[in-house]
Amino acid sequence: MAERITGHTELIGLIAYPIRHSSSPAMHNEAFAKLGLDYAYLAFEVGNEELENTIKGFRAMDVRGCNVSMPNKTVVHKYLDKISPAAELCGAVNTVVNDNGVLTGHITDGIGCMYGLKDAGVDVIGKKITIVGAGGAATAIQVQAALDGVAEISIFNKKDKFFENAEKTVKKLKEKTNCVVNLYDLDDLDRLKEEVASSMLLINATGMGMKPLEGMTFIPDKSYLRPDLVVLDIVYSPRETALLKLANEAGCRTLNGLGMMLFQGAAAFELWTGKKMPIEHMKEVLDIKY
């Protein structure tokens, strides 16, 4: 790293809490080095309370951009100048681009998830899927899946502060797409079992499974799963969450969040640099195997 830092090196940040577990700095810095680009990517532990000042600081220092993760995705738009149509539809931002002081928010999570599934040979177009979660990443996946042609989406979430967000998402998708979308309470385990039984893919799009919720899962036991079900957990640290461990025991095909991280990162990488991320090289570096 030190060998390629110059007086012209541009900074790109990652702001979230917690975030020290993230593989994004290693991924982006390797991609910059591979292409000979004069950028550096650093992680900053920032929560909602520090977020406004952080964005002000990035603007003042002419930082090229940043990634945004939990818990900041659904609030960072307050401090930006513009957001993309996709980010507006999702109600979340995970990538900020600074063009001469104008900060624009984008969302690449949904693109990353759909590309990751396709890269792994999982075809969800025209099929039914079940997604657990209603936060920024979950909403982005739901929106992109519906736009791309998934036939039916069953969304589950606890009746917490995000449930209202999920209701808004369902309304938007019913108005703007041909996808059949339904929302259920995650505490209704009988309904969860029914919907998963008729789905070809189950996605955990919550933070359950990563710190501080490591070892936890919303699936009570293996009877909710079956061998021909594909299970994707967008968590990638640890690589095998409690959900994926249970799914592997049930004979399901399992995918962790590394593929989604790579492809959402590639979309952000291109927004900042105008260059394509070297995907095959990065798959080797990140040890992504299907």
N, C-alpha and C positions, 0 to 999 in steps of 0.2 A: 504493500500500500504506500509506504513512505517514498518509495522510489518514483512513484508516478504522481504524487501531489505536487502541484506547482502554484505559482501566484495567480494562475488563471483558473484553477480548479473550481468547478461549480458544485454547490452543496445541494443534495436532495435528502430530505428527512423522512422519518417514520414516527408518527406521534400516536401513542396509545398507552393504556395502562391495564394490566402489566404488558411488557413487550420484550424483555430481555431474552426470552426464549425464541424470538423470531429468527427464521432463516432468511428473511428478506435482505438484510444487509449483505450477507455472504453471497446471495444470488445476484443481486444487482451489481455489487462491486466486481464480482467475477466477470459478469457480462460487459461491464465498462472496460475492464482490463483486456478482455478477449478482443474487443473491437477497437481498442486504443482510444477510448473516449475520456476526456478530462473531466470526470465527475467523481464525486465521493458520496456514498449513501450511509447515513448514520441513524441509529435509533434513539429516540428520546421518550422517556416515560412521562407522559403528559395526560392528565385527566381533564374532566370538564372544567374544573376550577381554573386551571392554568391555560386553557385552550385559547381564549381570546388574546392574551398577552403573547402566547407563542406565535400565533398567526401574525400579529402585529410585528413581532420581531423578525419573522421570516420575510415579511414584506419590506421592512426597513433594511434588511441585509441583502435584499435582492436574491434570496434563495430561489433556485430554479423551480422547486416544487416539493411536494411531500405525499406520502401515503398516509392514510388515516384509518385507524382501526378502533375497536371497542375501547372506551365507551363514547367515542367522539363522532362516529359516522353520521349520526342523525342530528347533530347540533352544529357541526362546523360550518354549515352553509350560512349561518348567521353572520359570519365574519368574512365572507367572500363577496366578490363583485358580481359573479355570474355562476350559474350552474347549467350543466348540459341538460337537454330534454330527458335523457334516460335517468339522470340523477334526480331530476324533478319528479319523474314518475315513480321512482323508487323511494323518494323521501330520504335519501342517504347519499353520502359522498365518501369515496375511499381514495381518491386521487385529486390532488390540487396542482394546477399548472400556473406558474407565474410568467406572464408575458408582459415585460416592461411595466411591472407594477399592477397589472390587472390580474386578479386571482380568479381562476375558473375551476369549479368543482366538477368532477366526473365520477362515474361509477363503473368499475370494471369487474366486480365480483361475479355478476351473472354471466358475462362473456367468458370469464375464466373457468367457471364451473362447466358450462356447456362445451367449451373447447376441450377441457380436461376429460370429460366423459367421452367425447368423440375420439380423442387421441387414444383412450383406453379401449376403444372398440365397443362402447356401450351406446346403442342407438335408442334414444328415448322419444324420437319424433313419432307422433301419432299414438303414443302409449300413455298409460296412467302412472303417476308418481305420487308419493307421499313425502312431504317436507315438514320437518319439525323445526319451528322457530319463526319469529316475526320481527327480528331486528334488522339492521341494515343489510347484512350479507344475505340473510334468508329472503328478504324482500327482493333484492337484486336477482337472486336465483329464480324466484317465482316469476318475476316480470320477464326475464330473458327466456325462461322455459316456455312461457305462454306465447311470447312473440315468435319464438323459433318453431312452434308447431307441436308442442306437447298437447295431447288431447284432453287430459284431465289432471288436475292437481288437487290433492287433499292436504290442507294446511292444518297443523296442530300447534297450539300454543296454550300455555297456562293463561288464566284470566288475570294477567298482570298488566303493567303499563303499556306493554307492546300489543295486547290483544286488540285494542282500538285501532292501532296501526294496521294490523292484519285485516280488520274489517274494511278499512279504506282501500287496502290493496285489492281485496276481493272485488269490491265495487268497481275500481278502475279496470281491472282485468276483464270483468264481465262486459264493461262498456266498450273496451278498446280491442278485445281479441275474441276469437271463437273458442277459446279454451273453457272447459267446464271447471269451475273453481269453487271449492267448498271449504269452510272454516269450522274447526271443531276444538273443543276444550281438551287439552292434553290429559286432564284428569279423567276423562271418559275412556278408560282403558279398553272397554268392550268395543267401542267405535274404532279406536286405534287398531285393534287386532283385525277388525273387518276391513278397514281401508288398506292396511298393509297387505292383507291376503289377496286383494284384487289389484295390487300395484306391482310393476316390474322393478321399481327402484324406490328405496327408502333413503332419504337424506337427513342427516343431523346437521342442521344449520344454526346450531346454538353453540355456546361456549362450554356446554356440558362435556366433560371428558378431558379438558385442559385445566391447568391450575387457575383458580383454587378449587375447581370442581373435578379434579383428576380422580378417576376411579368410579365416577357416577354415570348412570345411563337412565334414560326414560323407559327402556324396554325391561319389563319385569323378569322375563325368562325367555328361553329359546322357543317356546310354543308360539311366539309372535312372528317367528321367522321361518323360512323354508329354503331348501337348497337352490331353487331357481330364482331367488330374489337377489338383486344386486344392492349392496349397502355401501353408501358413501358417507363418510364423516369428514366434514370440512376442517376439523381439527387435524393438525399434522405434528403436533408435539404434545403428547407422545405419538409415535407413528401408529401404534395399536392402542386405541382407546378401549374403554370397557365395552362400548357398543360393538366395536369391530372384533374384539375377542369373543364376545357372545355370538356374533354373526359367523365368525370362522368356525366355531364349535358346531353351529347349525348347518354348516356346509355351504353357506352363501359365498358368492363372489364379493370381495371387499376392496374398497378403495379408500385411502386416507386423503387428507387435504393437500398433499404436495402438488398434485397435478393442477388443482384449482389455483394454488398459490403461484405456480409457475406461469400459467396462462393469464391470470389477472395481472401479474407483474409484468408480463410481456406487453400487454396492452398499455399499461402505465408507462413502461420504458419507452415505447414508441411515441407517446404523447409528449414526454419530456425531451427526447433526443431526436425524434424524427427518423430513428433507425429501428430495424427489426432486431429483437433479441435473438441471439444464437441458440435456438430452442434445443436442438439435439445435443449441443455441447452442455447446456445447462441440465438436461436430463441425466447426463453422465455424472456431472458434478454433484447433483442432488440425490443421485442413486434412485431415480424414479424408474421402477419396473412394474410391469403389469402382469 
